Amino acid sequence: MLLCETTVKGIIPNIKANIAKVLKTKGKKQREIARTLGVTESAVSMYLSGQRGAVAAKKLNTSELIQHKEICKVCTTMQTFCKGV
């Protein structure tokens, strides 16, 4: 899997799942969360139940992330963000 594919299929859904969970604990309704994240209410339901996001994150291969030398702008931004966390 290419680095960008890993980002799109694993990292971004995981981030959205975590944001959805935080917003839910703050009393936001699924409709509001969906609007905030730019996804459907069904996607929010899947994020909250662990059917989307968390499952994909478990499949990430960190050695695969390190091997790629050509990195798109999104991936570079994500790497910079992750280093600061």
Secondary structure as UniProt FT lines:
FT   HELIX           3..6
FT   HELIX           7..11
FT   HELIX           12..25
FT   TURN            26..27
FT   HELIX           30..37
FT   HELIX           41..49
FT   HELIX           54..58
FT   HELIX           62..67
FT   HELIX           73..84
//
